[in-house]
Amino acid sequence: MTKTKNQVQGDIVLDFFDLYLFEDCPYGDETTEILGIEGQGTLRILSREYGVSACADDLAAFYKKKGLNVTGYTEDGKEFGSGDAIFEAEGDLKELFKLWRISQTFLSMVCAIAAKTKIAVDSAKEVNPDVIIATSRKTHPGFRKYELKAVRAGGGDHHRNSLSDSILVTQNHFNIVESFGKLRSMKKIEIEPRTREELFKYAEIADLLLLDHYTPEELETLVPELRSVNPKLEVAVGGIDMKNIPKYARFVDVIVTTAPYYAKPLDMTTKIEKMEKD
């Protein structure tokens, strides 16, 4: 029987935490079993450094699915410091031991992404309150859902979620089609020209131009020239170092970056304790 589009999409909607758990505990926890650990316990994940919370609600939903009681977690976008507990749960000790490592690792990664995004956003908005820090679609395979959510938690936005939700004519597209006229679409038309000549040619028909390899000094004069061709034009810049974001933020509408996805995971620890019977 031929599957409909919705059925096919439904088949690939996965609970990624099930995958993470299967990777880490495919046939049971040998250590917990041999020690005969059983009963009820508590789990607390604490940070050893500053961070910004992200995706703890997703982790909480998985814990509840596994029959555990989530007693607290830090909401998306909230900052925390060294010693703060960002996730707490209680329930079957065997289950807590199975979920411990993947939970700590997951939060250490997404909270680091959120924190690095916030640093970028704050540094940019100090010089241009209207600038947008947007991350690319160069996410790690299988982790895009949470990386994108972590960026939002840090105050950033998404340049592109996927090939299906936006139009971006890149230099590789130009290598094939060479040139084109006005494009009609319900979505914004974004173009990445190869040359200065193409910049001014496509400024007339683009909603957004993506510029790479220009210095802030060049953009200071170039952007007003482009807007004289198309007053509604927005300008984005990519391929810049995080420390240079404030220099570029003065002259553009959007700064596209991949850097938050590669943030160093935060230093976290987990405490598991046995609950005493009443």
C-alpha positions as CSV (number, residue, x, y, z in Angstrom):
1,M,0.0,0.0,0.0
2,T,1.3,3.5,-0.9
3,K,1.9,5.7,2.1
4,T,0.6,9.3,2.2
5,K,3.0,12.1,2.8
6,N,1.8,12.5,6.4
7,Q,2.2,8.8,7.1
8,V,5.8,8.9,5.8
9,Q,6.5,12.0,7.9
10,G,5.0,10.2,10.9
11,D,7.3,7.3,10.5
12,I,10.4,9.5,11.0
13,V,9.1,11.4,14.0
14,L,11.4,9.9,16.7
15,D,11.8,10.3,20.4
16,F,15.5,11.0,20.2
17,F,15.9,10.2,23.9
18,D,14.9,6.6,23.2
19,L,17.8,6.5,20.7
20,Y,20.2,8.1,23.2
21,L,19.2,5.5,25.8
22,F,19.5,2.6,23.4
23,E,23.0,3.7,22.4
24,D,24.1,3.9,26.1
25,C,22.2,1.0,27.5
26,P,21.2,-1.5,24.8
27,Y,21.0,-4.6,27.0
28,G,20.7,-3.3,30.5
29,D,22.9,-1.7,33.1
30,E,25.5,-4.4,34.1
31,T,26.9,-2.5,37.1
32,T,23.5,-1.7,38.7
33,E,22.4,-5.3,38.2
34,I,25.5,-6.9,39.7
35,L,25.3,-4.6,42.7
36,G,21.7,-5.5,43.3
37,I,20.6,-1.8,43.4
38,E,16.9,-1.3,43.8
39,G,14.4,0.9,45.5
40,Q,13.6,4.6,45.1
41,G,16.0,7.4,44.8
42,T,16.6,11.0,43.8
43,L,18.7,12.5,41.0
44,R,20.1,16.0,40.8
45,I,22.1,17.5,37.9
46,L,24.2,20.4,38.9
47,S,26.3,22.8,37.0
48,R,29.9,23.7,37.9
49,E,29.9,26.9,35.8
50,Y,27.7,29.7,34.3
51,G,25.2,28.7,31.7
52,V,21.8,29.3,30.1
53,S,19.1,26.6,30.5
54,A,17.7,24.9,27.4
55,C,15.6,21.8,26.6
56,A,15.2,20.7,30.2
57,D,11.5,20.4,29.5
58,D,12.1,17.9,26.8
59,L,14.2,15.8,29.1
60,A,11.5,16.1,31.8
61,A,8.9,14.7,29.3
62,F,11.1,11.7,28.7
63,Y,11.6,11.1,32.4
64,K,7.8,11.1,32.9
65,K,7.5,8.7,30.0
66,K,9.8,6.4,31.8
67,G,7.7,6.5,35.0
68,L,9.8,9.0,36.9
69,N,8.7,12.0,38.8
70,V,10.4,15.3,37.8
71,T,10.6,17.5,40.9
72,G,12.1,20.6,39.2
73,Y,14.1,22.0,36.3
74,T,15.4,25.4,35.1
75,E,13.2,26.9,32.3
76,D,14.5,27.8,28.9
77,G,16.5,31.0,28.8
78,K,17.1,31.2,32.5
79,E,20.7,31.8,33.6
80,F,22.4,29.7,36.3
81,G,25.7,29.6,38.1
82,S,28.1,27.2,39.7
83,G,26.5,24.9,42.2
84,D,22.9,25.4,40.9
85,A,20.7,22.4,40.3
86,I,19.2,22.6,36.9
87,F,17.3,19.3,36.8
88,E,15.8,17.1,39.6
89,A,13.9,13.9,39.6
90,E,12.9,10.9,41.7
91,G,11.8,7.4,41.2
92,D,13.1,3.9,40.5
93,L,16.9,3.8,41.1
94,K,17.6,1.4,38.3
95,E,15.9,3.8,35.8
96,L,17.7,6.8,37.3
97,F,21.1,5.1,36.8
98,K,20.2,4.3,33.2
99,L,19.3,7.9,32.4
100,W,22.0,9.7,34.4
101,R,24.8,10.0,31.9
102,I,22.8,10.8,28.8
103,S,20.8,13.4,30.8
104,Q,23.9,15.1,32.1
105,T,25.6,15.0,28.7
106,F,22.5,16.3,26.9
107,L,22.1,19.3,29.2
108,S,25.8,20.1,29.2
109,M,25.6,20.5,25.4
110,V,22.4,22.3,24.9
111,C,22.9,24.7,27.8
112,A,26.4,25.5,26.4
113,I,24.8,26.4,23.0
114,A,22.3,28.6,24.7
115,A,25.0,30.4,26.7
116,K,27.2,31.0,23.7
117,T,24.3,32.3,21.8
118,K,23.4,34.7,24.5
119,I,27.0,36.0,24.6
120,A,26.8,36.7,20.9
121,V,23.4,38.3,21.1
122,D,24.3,40.5,24.0
123,S,27.6,41.7,22.3
124,A,25.7,42.5,19.1
125,K,22.8,44.3,20.6
126,E,25.1,46.6,22.6
127,V,25.9,48.3,19.4
128,N,22.7,47.6,17.3
129,P,19.6,46.7,19.3
130,D,17.8,45.6,16.1
131,V,20.4,43.2,14.8
132,I,19.5,39.5,14.7
133,I,21.9,36.7,15.6
134,A,20.8,33.7,13.5
135,T,22.4,30.3,13.3
136,S,22.8,28.3,10.1
137,R,21.5,24.8,9.4
138,K,24.9,23.3,9.9
139,T,23.7,21.3,12.9
140,H,25.0,18.0,14.0
141,P,23.0,15.1,12.4
142,G,20.2,13.9,14.7
143,F,20.5,16.9,17.1
144,R,19.0,19.7,15.0
145,K,15.7,19.8,17.0
146,Y,17.5,20.6,20.3
147,E,20.3,22.8,18.9
148,L,17.7,25.1,17.2
149,K,15.7,25.2,20.4
150,A,18.9,26.0,22.5
151,V,19.7,28.9,20.2
152,R,16.2,30.3,20.8
153,A,16.7,29.9,24.5
154,G,19.8,32.0,24.2
155,G,18.0,34.8,22.5
156,G,19.1,33.9,18.9
157,D,17.1,33.0,15.8
158,H,17.3,30.6,13.0
159,H,18.7,31.6,9.6
160,R,17.4,28.4,8.0
161,N,15.8,25.4,9.7
162,S,16.0,23.3,6.5
163,L,16.0,23.4,2.7
164,S,12.2,23.2,2.8
165,D,11.4,26.5,4.7
166,S,13.4,29.1,2.9
167,I,15.1,30.2,-0.4
168,L,18.8,30.9,-0.5
169,V,20.6,31.2,-3.9
170,T,24.2,30.3,-3.0
171,Q,27.4,30.6,-5.0
172,N,27.1,26.9,-5.9
173,H,23.6,27.6,-7.4
174,F,25.2,30.5,-9.4
175,N,27.8,28.1,-10.7
176,I,25.0,26.1,-12.3
177,V,22.4,28.6,-13.4
178,E,24.8,31.5,-14.1
179,S,22.1,34.2,-13.8
180,F,18.4,34.7,-13.4
181,G,15.7,37.3,-13.3
182,K,13.1,38.2,-10.7
183,L,11.9,35.2,-8.7
184,R,8.4,35.0,-7.3
185,S,7.7,33.2,-4.1
186,M,5.7,33.5,-0.9
187,K,9.0,33.1,1.0
188,K,11.8,35.7,1.2
189,I,14.3,35.6,-1.6
190,E,17.9,35.5,-0.2
191,I,20.9,35.6,-2.5
192,E,24.6,35.2,-1.9
193,P,26.3,37.0,-4.8
194,R,29.8,36.0,-6.0
195,T,31.0,39.4,-7.2
196,R,30.4,43.1,-6.6
197,E,28.7,43.3,-10.0
198,E,26.2,40.6,-8.9
199,L,25.7,42.4,-5.6
200,F,24.2,45.4,-7.3
201,K,22.4,43.4,-9.9
202,Y,20.6,41.2,-7.4
203,A,20.1,43.9,-4.8
204,E,17.2,45.0,-7.0
205,I,15.3,41.7,-6.7
206,A,16.4,40.2,-3.3
207,D,14.8,40.6,0.0
208,L,18.0,39.7,1.7
209,L,21.6,39.6,0.6
210,L,24.1,37.3,2.3
211,L,27.6,38.8,2.2
212,D,30.8,36.9,3.1
213,H,34.4,38.0,3.3
214,Y,33.8,41.7,3.7
215,T,35.4,43.8,6.4
216,P,33.4,46.1,8.6
217,E,35.0,49.1,6.9
218,E,33.9,47.8,3.5
219,L,30.3,47.2,4.7
220,E,30.1,50.7,6.2
221,T,30.1,52.2,2.7
222,L,28.7,49.2,0.7
223,V,25.5,48.6,2.6
224,P,24.2,52.2,2.1
225,E,25.0,51.9,-1.6
226,L,23.0,48.7,-1.8
227,R,20.1,50.2,0.0
228,S,20.1,53.1,-2.5
229,V,19.3,50.5,-5.1
230,N,16.6,48.7,-2.9
231,P,15.5,50.7,0.2
232,K,13.7,47.6,1.6
233,L,16.8,45.4,1.2
234,E,18.1,43.6,4.3
235,V,21.8,42.6,4.6
236,A,23.2,39.6,6.4
237,V,26.8,38.7,7.0
238,G,28.4,35.3,7.7
239,G,31.7,33.7,8.2
240,I,33.0,36.0,10.9
241,D,34.7,35.3,14.2
242,M,32.5,35.6,17.3
243,K,34.8,38.2,18.8
244,N,34.2,40.5,15.8
245,I,30.4,40.4,16.0
246,P,30.2,43.9,17.5
247,K,32.2,45.4,14.7
248,Y,29.8,44.0,12.1
249,A,26.6,44.5,14.0
250,R,26.6,48.2,13.3
251,F,26.2,47.8,9.6
252,V,23.9,44.8,9.0
253,D,20.5,43.4,9.9
254,V,21.5,39.8,10.4
255,I,24.6,38.0,11.5
256,V,24.7,34.3,10.5
257,T,26.8,32.0,12.6
258,T,27.4,28.3,13.3
259,A,29.6,28.9,16.3
260,P,27.0,28.2,19.1
261,Y,26.6,24.6,17.8
262,Y,30.3,24.0,18.6
263,A,30.3,25.5,22.1
264,K,32.3,23.5,24.6
265,P,29.9,21.5,26.8
266,L,29.4,22.8,30.3
267,D,31.0,21.1,33.3
268,M,28.2,19.4,35.1
269,T,27.9,16.7,37.7
270,T,25.0,14.4,38.8
271,K,24.2,13.3,42.4
272,I,22.0,10.1,42.9
273,E,20.9,9.2,46.4
274,K,18.7,6.6,47.9
275,M,15.3,7.7,49.3
276,E,14.8,6.5,52.8
277,K,11.5,4.6,53.4
278,D,8.9,6.3,55.6
